[in-house]
Amino acid sequence: MTKNISRSVIIIGSGLGGLSTALRLSTQGYKVTILEKHSKPGGRLNQLKIDGFTFDVGPSFMSMSYELDELFNSVGIKTPVELEELDPLYQVYFEGKDRSYSIWKDLKKLEEEFKDLEPNLAAKVEKYLQRAGEFFHDTEDKVVKSNYNSLADYLFKLTRVPLKHLPYLFRKMWGEVEKNFESEEVRVIFSLVAFFLGSTPFETPAIYSLLNYTEMKHNGYWKVKGGMYRLVEEMMKILDEKGVEIVYNTEVVSVSNSNGKLNSLIDNHGKIWTADIFISNSDAASFRGQILGREKFSEKKLDKMEWTLAPFTMYIGVNGKIDKLMHHNYFLGSNFRGYADKIFTSSISPQKPYYYVNVLSKSVTECAPKGCENLFILCPVPDRRFKTNWDDKEELANNIIDDLSKRTGFDIKANTLVKEIYTPVDWEKMFNLYKGSGLGLAHGIMQVGAFRPKNKDEVFPNLYYVGASTTPGTGLPMVIISSKLVTQRIAEDYGTLS
């Protein structure tokens, strides 16, 4: 391979995918510039500060932490952040039950937690996780961590996966948990991972039970000491040392091309940016439609695709400590199936919402004033294909706050010091998320692998994609893997420094 120290790369967006790719390519000798729409980096992995309170804007924990180590090890650097394992993973409150349930990785502790609901739970979980673990290890390298040159290439790689896993492709996650557990509560617990994918267990393929394996047996969940944004801050220090330039308040609005290659980008100020190679960390499907004007990704066709749920998020600083909350908490209703069936396509806000609460101040005391608590609340809601108007955001916010106050015995409204609400409209505007979909395209069988928007453009040979909406999929570890895959693509096309 030839050395390409003079080759220039422009990355559109500084989400985790963009930053990880910049780190890999700058280490290989490429001259990297990042164009960032906002005044600070991170994309959805960001931070919000209000009057002495600090909140994680998006992700609040991660799994498969070894992918983070792989990223830094690949460029000869020790992982610059300290990770702390969650134990228990989280706690769950069910409507109508006075107590919460702690979800432990230790199966004996977990069995004790649910002893009145599910006999012999440890043995059942062990059996369930063994099957999920076999699928994970049989597909991780062959499918998840692979680039595909064609649909035929993808299908060939699938043939290398043992046939015993074939039934997984034709079942839903709910059917899998229903087979293994008797109580509704335990079934719900083991299907919550579907919501991490921005979907429901009645829509999510059974193959994603592998996420139960990664959370409970393989690696667990990890938080970054000091808050998730520390990861972005540390990466920016390294990128600065490597000479990576990041240009803020700059949004790409159009492109120009010549001789079959992408020639330049035009930003919102009318400035033209040229480079040898371009990488989009924006949504891979909507970028092709909205910026490149591809017919295959027109609004009409994008609307017919399956998208993940949109986020409705609240950032609340309260005076006082809420003893019943841990770092991670789920609050669920009593009609799981009915709720899940309606949540995707409803045009009205849920009256009895299901939601997640992260309390960073339980782990990072400096993120809230003394004697105070900071709450990040996430409620999955329909994307803007179904609910376009969010003028009623205060109604949903009050429903959640009232419900949380009742279940924790703490009057949140009376003790609120700061409050910020982001609706799907805000998420779409802030991060160019298609119709406010929080995690981009969903992960049905026909939207993963070679069926997902590719990480190399179909028309321009010098345009690539990285992030949750391309290969292999959503979630922080998948995005890090995505940066490795796109870097491999570029190395094949342009070479690397030895």
C-alpha positions as CSV (number, residue, x, y, z in Angstrom):
1,M,0.0,0.0,0.0
2,T,1.2,3.5,-0.7
3,K,1.5,6.1,2.0
4,N,-1.2,8.7,1.9
5,I,0.0,11.4,4.4
6,S,-1.3,14.1,2.1
7,R,-4.8,12.7,1.5
8,S,-7.5,14.8,3.0
9,V,-10.7,13.7,4.6
10,I,-13.8,15.6,5.6
11,I,-16.1,14.1,8.2
12,I,-19.7,15.5,8.4
13,G,-20.7,15.4,12.1
14,S,-18.9,14.8,15.3
15,G,-21.0,12.0,16.8
16,L,-19.2,9.0,18.3
17,G,-18.9,7.5,14.8
18,G,-17.3,10.6,13.4
19,L,-14.9,11.0,16.2
20,S,-13.9,7.3,16.2
21,T,-13.3,7.4,12.5
22,A,-11.3,10.6,12.8
23,L,-9.1,9.0,15.4
24,R,-8.4,5.9,13.3
25,L,-7.7,7.8,10.1
26,S,-5.6,10.6,11.6
27,T,-3.4,7.8,13.2
28,Q,-3.0,6.3,9.7
29,G,-1.7,9.6,8.3
30,Y,-4.8,11.2,6.8
31,K,-5.5,14.9,7.2
32,V,-8.9,15.0,8.8
33,T,-11.3,17.9,9.2
34,I,-14.7,17.6,10.9
35,L,-17.6,19.8,10.1
36,E,-20.0,20.1,13.1
37,K,-23.4,21.7,13.0
38,H,-23.3,22.7,16.6
39,S,-20.9,24.7,18.8
40,K,-19.7,21.6,20.6
41,P,-18.9,18.0,19.6
42,G,-20.6,14.7,20.5
43,G,-23.8,14.5,18.5
44,R,-26.4,12.6,20.6
45,L,-23.6,11.7,23.1
46,N,-23.7,15.2,24.5
47,Q,-24.1,17.2,27.7
48,L,-26.5,19.8,28.9
49,K,-25.6,22.3,31.6
50,I,-28.3,24.4,33.3
51,D,-27.8,26.5,36.5
52,G,-25.3,24.2,38.2
53,F,-26.9,20.9,36.9
54,T,-25.2,18.7,34.3
55,F,-27.1,16.1,32.3
56,D,-26.2,13.4,29.8
57,V,-28.3,14.4,26.7
58,G,-28.5,11.0,25.2
59,P,-26.8,7.7,26.0
60,S,-26.2,7.1,29.7
61,F,-24.4,3.7,29.7
62,M,-22.9,1.3,27.2
63,S,-22.4,-2.5,26.7
64,M,-19.6,-4.3,25.0
65,S,-17.0,-2.0,26.6
66,Y,-14.2,-4.0,25.0
67,E,-15.1,-2.2,21.7
68,L,-14.0,1.0,23.3
69,D,-10.7,-0.6,24.3
70,E,-10.3,-1.9,20.7
71,L,-10.7,1.6,19.3
72,F,-8.0,3.1,21.5
73,N,-5.7,0.1,21.3
74,S,-5.9,0.2,17.5
75,V,-4.3,3.6,17.6
76,G,-1.8,2.8,20.3
77,I,-3.5,4.6,23.2
78,K,-4.7,3.4,26.5
79,T,-8.4,4.0,27.0
80,P,-8.5,7.5,28.4
81,V,-11.7,7.1,30.5
82,E,-12.5,5.0,33.5
83,L,-15.5,2.7,33.2
84,E,-17.6,1.5,36.1
85,E,-19.8,-1.5,35.8
86,L,-23.5,-1.2,36.8
87,D,-24.4,-3.6,39.5
88,P,-27.3,-4.1,39.6
89,L,-27.9,-3.2,36.0
90,Y,-31.0,-1.2,36.8
91,Q,-34.3,-1.4,38.7
92,V,-37.8,-1.7,37.4
93,Y,-41.1,-0.4,38.8
94,F,-44.3,-2.1,37.7
95,E,-47.6,-0.2,37.9
96,G,-49.6,-1.4,40.9
97,K,-46.7,-2.9,42.8
98,D,-45.3,-1.2,45.8
99,R,-41.8,-2.4,45.4
100,S,-39.1,-2.2,42.7
101,Y,-37.2,-5.1,41.3
102,S,-33.4,-4.9,41.0
103,I,-32.0,-6.7,37.9
104,W,-28.8,-8.4,39.0
105,K,-26.2,-10.2,36.8
106,D,-25.8,-12.6,39.7
107,L,-28.5,-15.1,38.8
108,K,-29.0,-16.2,42.4
109,K,-29.7,-12.7,43.5
110,L,-32.0,-12.3,40.5
111,E,-33.8,-15.4,41.4
112,E,-34.3,-14.2,45.0
113,E,-35.7,-10.9,43.6
114,F,-38.4,-12.7,41.7
115,K,-39.0,-15.7,43.9
116,D,-42.7,-15.0,44.3
117,L,-43.2,-14.6,40.6
118,E,-41.0,-17.1,38.8
119,P,-39.8,-20.4,40.3
120,N,-36.4,-21.7,39.4
121,L,-35.5,-18.4,37.6
122,A,-31.7,-18.9,37.7
123,A,-31.9,-22.2,35.8
124,K,-34.3,-20.7,33.3
125,V,-32.2,-17.7,32.7
126,E,-29.0,-19.8,32.3
127,K,-30.7,-21.9,29.6
128,Y,-32.1,-18.8,27.8
129,L,-28.7,-16.9,27.9
130,Q,-26.8,-20.0,26.8
131,R,-28.8,-20.1,23.6
132,A,-28.5,-16.3,23.1
133,G,-24.8,-16.5,23.8
134,E,-24.2,-19.2,21.2
135,F,-26.0,-17.1,18.6
136,F,-23.9,-14.0,19.6
137,H,-20.6,-15.8,19.3
138,D,-21.6,-17.5,16.0
139,T,-22.5,-14.2,14.3
140,E,-20.3,-11.5,15.9
141,D,-17.3,-11.9,13.6
142,K,-19.0,-13.5,10.6
143,V,-21.9,-11.0,10.3
144,V,-21.7,-8.0,12.7
145,K,-18.1,-7.1,12.2
146,S,-18.0,-7.6,8.4
147,N,-18.3,-5.4,5.4
148,Y,-20.3,-6.7,2.5
149,N,-19.5,-6.1,-1.2
150,S,-22.9,-7.3,-2.4
151,L,-26.1,-9.0,-1.3
152,A,-24.7,-12.3,-2.5
153,D,-21.6,-11.7,-0.3
154,Y,-23.8,-11.1,2.7
155,L,-26.0,-14.2,2.1
156,F,-22.8,-16.3,1.7
157,K,-21.6,-15.1,5.1
158,L,-24.9,-16.0,6.6
159,T,-24.5,-19.5,5.3
160,R,-21.5,-19.8,7.6
161,V,-23.8,-19.3,10.7
162,P,-24.9,-22.7,12.1
163,L,-28.3,-23.8,10.9
164,K,-29.6,-24.3,14.4
165,H,-30.0,-20.5,14.6
166,L,-32.3,-20.3,11.6
167,P,-35.6,-20.3,13.7
168,Y,-34.4,-17.1,15.4
169,L,-34.9,-15.3,12.0
170,F,-38.6,-16.1,11.9
171,R,-39.6,-15.4,15.5
172,K,-40.1,-12.2,17.5
173,M,-38.4,-11.5,20.8
174,W,-41.6,-11.7,22.7
175,G,-42.2,-15.2,21.5
176,E,-38.7,-16.2,22.7
177,V,-39.2,-14.8,26.2
178,E,-42.7,-16.3,26.3
179,K,-41.2,-19.7,25.6
180,N,-38.7,-19.4,28.4
181,F,-40.5,-17.6,31.3
182,E,-43.9,-17.9,32.9
183,S,-44.6,-14.6,34.6
184,E,-45.5,-11.5,32.7
185,E,-43.1,-9.4,34.8
186,V,-40.0,-11.5,33.9
187,R,-41.0,-11.7,30.3
188,V,-41.2,-7.9,30.3
189,I,-37.8,-7.6,32.0
190,F,-36.1,-9.7,29.3
191,S,-37.8,-7.9,26.5
192,L,-36.8,-4.4,27.6
193,V,-33.7,-4.6,25.4
194,A,-36.0,-4.1,22.4
195,F,-36.7,-0.6,23.6
196,F,-32.9,0.0,23.6
197,L,-33.2,-0.6,19.8
198,G,-36.0,1.9,19.6
199,S,-38.6,-0.8,19.0
200,T,-40.9,-3.2,20.9
201,P,-40.4,-6.9,21.6
202,F,-43.5,-7.7,19.4
203,E,-41.7,-6.1,16.4
204,T,-38.1,-7.0,17.2
205,P,-36.6,-10.2,15.8
206,A,-35.7,-12.9,18.3
207,I,-32.1,-12.7,17.2
208,Y,-31.8,-9.7,19.5
209,S,-32.1,-11.8,22.6
210,L,-28.3,-11.8,22.2
211,L,-28.5,-8.4,23.9
212,N,-29.8,-10.1,27.0
213,Y,-26.6,-12.2,26.8
214,T,-24.4,-9.1,26.4
215,E,-26.1,-7.3,29.3
216,M,-26.3,-10.2,31.8
217,K,-23.5,-12.5,31.1
218,H,-21.0,-11.4,28.5
219,N,-20.0,-7.9,29.4
220,G,-22.7,-6.1,31.3
221,Y,-23.5,-2.4,31.3
222,W,-20.9,0.3,32.0
223,K,-21.0,4.0,32.8
224,V,-18.2,6.4,32.2
225,K,-16.8,7.8,35.5
226,G,-17.6,11.5,35.6
227,G,-20.5,11.2,33.0
228,M,-20.7,9.9,29.5
229,Y,-19.5,13.2,28.0
230,R,-16.1,12.6,29.4
231,L,-15.5,10.2,26.6
232,V,-16.1,13.0,24.0
233,E,-13.9,15.4,25.9
234,E,-11.0,12.9,26.1
235,M,-11.3,12.0,22.5
236,M,-11.2,15.6,21.5
237,K,-7.9,16.1,23.4
238,I,-6.4,13.2,21.5
239,L,-7.7,14.4,18.1
240,D,-6.3,17.9,18.8
241,E,-2.9,16.4,19.5
242,K,-3.2,14.5,16.1
243,G,-3.9,17.7,14.3
244,V,-7.6,17.0,13.5
245,E,-9.4,20.3,12.8
246,I,-13.0,20.6,13.9
247,V,-15.1,23.5,12.5
248,Y,-18.2,24.3,14.5
249,N,-21.5,26.0,13.6
250,T,-21.2,24.5,10.1
251,E,-23.9,22.4,8.6
252,V,-23.6,20.8,5.2
253,V,-26.6,21.7,3.0
254,S,-25.6,20.5,-0.5
255,V,-22.9,18.9,-2.5
256,S,-21.3,19.2,-5.9
257,N,-19.7,16.5,-8.1
258,S,-17.6,16.1,-11.2
259,N,-16.3,13.2,-13.2
260,G,-18.4,10.8,-11.1
261,K,-16.8,11.7,-7.8
262,L,-18.0,13.9,-5.0
263,N,-16.1,17.1,-5.5
264,S,-17.1,19.4,-2.6
265,L,-19.6,20.2,0.1
266,I,-21.4,23.5,0.5
267,D,-22.3,24.6,4.1
268,N,-25.0,26.9,5.5
269,H,-22.7,29.9,5.1
270,G,-22.1,29.3,1.4
271,K,-18.6,28.1,2.0
272,I,-17.2,25.3,-0.3
273,W,-15.2,22.5,1.3
274,T,-13.1,20.2,-0.8
275,A,-11.3,17.0,0.1
276,D,-10.2,13.6,-1.4
277,I,-12.5,11.6,0.8
278,F,-15.9,12.5,2.4
279,I,-17.5,10.6,5.3
280,S,-21.0,11.3,6.5
281,N,-21.8,10.8,10.2
282,S,-25.3,12.0,9.5
283,D,-28.2,9.6,9.1
284,A,-27.1,7.4,6.2
285,A,-30.6,7.0,4.7
286,S,-31.9,10.6,5.0
287,F,-28.5,12.1,3.9
288,R,-28.9,10.2,0.6
289,G,-32.4,11.5,0.2
290,Q,-32.3,15.0,1.6
291,I,-28.8,16.1,0.6
292,L,-28.0,13.9,-2.4
293,G,-31.5,13.8,-3.7
294,R,-31.6,10.1,-4.4
295,E,-34.9,8.8,-5.6
296,K,-34.5,5.5,-3.7
297,F,-34.3,7.6,-0.5
298,S,-37.1,10.1,-1.3
299,E,-39.4,11.2,1.6
300,K,-42.1,9.0,0.2
301,K,-39.8,5.9,0.2
302,L,-38.2,6.8,3.6
303,D,-41.6,7.1,5.2
304,K,-42.3,3.5,4.1
305,M,-39.2,2.1,5.9
306,E,-39.3,0.9,9.5
307,W,-37.9,3.6,11.9
308,T,-37.1,3.4,15.5
309,L,-39.2,5.2,18.1
310,A,-38.6,8.9,18.7
311,P,-37.3,10.2,22.1
312,F,-39.3,12.5,24.3
313,T,-36.7,13.6,26.9
314,M,-36.8,15.8,30.0
315,Y,-33.9,17.2,32.0
316,I,-35.0,18.1,35.5
317,G,-33.0,19.4,38.4
318,V,-34.7,19.0,41.8
319,N,-34.0,20.2,45.3
320,G,-33.7,17.2,47.6
321,K,-32.7,13.5,47.3
322,I,-35.0,10.8,45.9
323,D,-34.2,7.7,47.9
324,K,-36.2,5.3,45.8
325,L,-34.2,6.0,42.6
326,M,-31.0,4.4,41.6
327,H,-28.7,5.4,38.7
328,H,-30.9,3.6,36.2
329,N,-34.6,3.0,36.5
330,Y,-37.5,1.9,34.4
331,F,-41.2,2.7,35.2
332,L,-43.7,0.5,33.4
333,G,-47.4,0.2,33.3
334,S,-49.7,-2.8,33.6
335,N,-50.6,-3.3,29.9
336,F,-47.4,-4.0,28.2
337,R,-48.7,-5.5,25.0
338,G,-51.5,-3.0,24.5
339,Y,-49.0,-0.1,25.1
340,A,-46.5,-1.5,22.7
341,D,-49.1,-2.1,20.0
342,K,-50.1,1.6,20.1
343,I,-46.9,3.4,20.8
344,F,-45.5,3.2,17.2
345,T,-48.4,4.8,15.3
346,S,-50.4,6.8,17.9
347,S,-51.1,10.4,17.0
348,I,-51.6,11.4,20.6
349,S,-49.3,11.4,23.7
350,P,-49.6,8.3,25.9
351,Q,-51.7,8.9,29.0
352,K,-49.9,6.3,31.0
353,P,-46.4,6.4,29.6
354,Y,-43.6,3.9,30.0
355,Y,-40.3,5.7,30.7
356,Y,-36.7,5.4,31.8
357,V,-35.1,7.6,34.5
358,N,-31.3,8.2,34.8
359,V,-30.0,9.9,37.9
360,L,-26.4,10.9,37.2
361,S,-26.1,12.5,40.6
362,K,-26.3,9.1,42.3
363,S,-22.8,8.4,40.8
364,V,-21.4,11.8,40.0
365,T,-22.1,14.2,42.9
366,E,-20.6,17.2,41.1
367,C,-23.3,17.1,38.4
368,A,-25.9,18.6,40.8
369,P,-25.7,21.3,43.5
370,K,-25.3,19.9,47.1
371,G,-28.5,18.3,48.3
372,C,-30.0,18.2,44.8
373,E,-30.7,15.5,42.2
374,N,-30.6,15.6,38.4
375,L,-33.1,13.5,36.4
376,F,-32.9,12.6,32.8
377,I,-36.2,11.1,31.7
378,L,-36.7,9.3,28.4
379,C,-40.1,8.3,27.1
380,P,-40.2,6.5,23.7
381,V,-42.9,8.1,21.5
382,P,-44.1,7.8,17.8
383,D,-41.9,9.5,15.3
384,R,-43.2,12.5,13.3
385,R,-44.7,10.5,10.5
386,F,-47.5,9.8,13.0
387,K,-47.5,12.7,15.4
388,T,-46.3,15.8,13.7
389,N,-47.3,18.4,16.4
390,W,-45.8,18.5,19.9
391,D,-47.5,21.7,21.2
392,D,-49.0,19.4,23.9
393,K,-45.5,18.5,25.3
394,E,-46.3,19.9,28.8
395,E,-49.3,17.5,29.1
396,L,-47.0,14.5,28.6
397,A,-44.3,16.0,30.8
398,N,-46.8,16.5,33.6
399,N,-48.2,13.0,33.2
400,I,-44.7,11.6,33.6
401,I,-43.8,13.9,36.5
402,D,-47.0,13.1,38.4
403,D,-46.6,9.4,37.9
404,L,-42.9,9.5,39.0
405,S,-43.8,11.6,42.0
406,K,-46.5,9.1,43.1
407,R,-44.3,6.1,42.7
408,T,-41.2,7.5,44.4
409,G,-43.1,9.4,47.2
410,F,-41.3,12.6,46.2
411,D,-43.1,15.7,44.9
412,I,-41.0,16.5,41.9
413,K,-43.1,19.5,40.6
414,A,-42.9,21.3,44.0
415,N,-39.1,20.8,44.1
416,T,-38.2,21.5,40.5
417,L,-35.4,24.0,40.1
418,V,-34.7,23.6,36.4
419,K,-36.5,21.8,33.6
420,E,-35.8,21.4,29.9
421,I,-37.9,19.3,27.4
422,Y,-36.8,18.0,24.1
423,T,-39.6,16.6,21.8
424,P,-39.1,14.7,18.6
425,V,-39.3,18.0,16.8
426,D,-36.3,19.2,18.8
427,W,-34.4,16.0,18.2
428,E,-35.0,16.1,14.5
429,K,-33.9,19.8,14.3
430,M,-30.8,19.3,16.6
431,F,-29.4,16.2,15.1
432,N,-31.0,15.9,11.7
433,L,-32.8,12.7,12.8
434,Y,-35.3,11.7,10.1
435,K,-38.8,12.6,11.4
436,G,-37.3,12.6,14.9
437,S,-36.5,8.9,14.9
438,G,-34.1,8.5,17.8
439,L,-31.9,5.7,16.5
440,G,-32.6,5.8,12.8
441,L,-33.7,2.8,10.8
442,A,-35.1,-0.1,12.8
443,H,-33.4,-3.5,13.0
444,G,-35.9,-5.8,11.2
445,I,-34.4,-8.6,9.2
446,M,-34.8,-6.6,5.9
447,Q,-33.0,-3.6,7.4
448,V,-29.8,-5.1,8.8
449,G,-26.6,-6.4,7.1
450,A,-26.6,-5.8,3.4
451,F,-30.1,-4.5,3.5
452,R,-29.0,-1.6,5.7
453,P,-27.8,1.6,4.0
454,K,-24.3,0.8,3.0
455,N,-21.2,2.5,4.4
456,K,-19.9,3.1,1.0
457,D,-21.9,5.3,-1.4
458,E,-23.5,3.6,-4.4
459,V,-22.6,6.4,-6.8
460,F,-19.7,8.4,-5.5
461,P,-16.6,6.2,-4.9
462,N,-15.1,8.7,-2.4
463,L,-18.1,9.1,-0.2
464,Y,-18.6,6.8,2.9
465,Y,-20.9,6.6,5.9
466,V,-20.4,5.9,9.6
467,G,-22.8,5.8,12.6
468,A,-25.9,4.1,13.9
469,S,-27.9,4.2,10.6
470,T,-25.4,2.2,8.5
471,T,-23.5,-1.1,9.1
472,P,-23.8,-2.8,11.6
473,G,-26.5,-0.8,13.5
474,T,-27.4,1.3,16.5
475,G,-25.8,1.6,20.0
476,L,-22.5,2.9,21.1
477,P,-20.5,-0.3,20.6
478,M,-22.0,-0.8,17.1
479,V,-21.1,2.7,16.2
480,I,-17.5,2.1,17.2
481,I,-17.5,-1.1,15.1
482,S,-19.0,1.0,12.3
483,S,-15.9,3.3,12.4
484,K,-13.7,0.3,12.1
485,L,-15.6,-1.1,9.1
486,V,-15.6,2.2,7.2
487,T,-11.9,2.7,8.0
488,Q,-11.3,-0.8,6.5
489,R,-13.2,0.3,3.4
490,I,-11.1,3.4,2.9
491,A,-7.9,1.3,3.5
492,E,-8.9,-1.0,0.7
493,D,-9.6,1.9,-1.6
494,Y,-6.8,4.3,-0.7
495,G,-4.2,2.4,1.5
496,T,-2.9,3.3,4.9
497,L,0.4,4.3,6.5
498,S,2.5,1.3,7.4
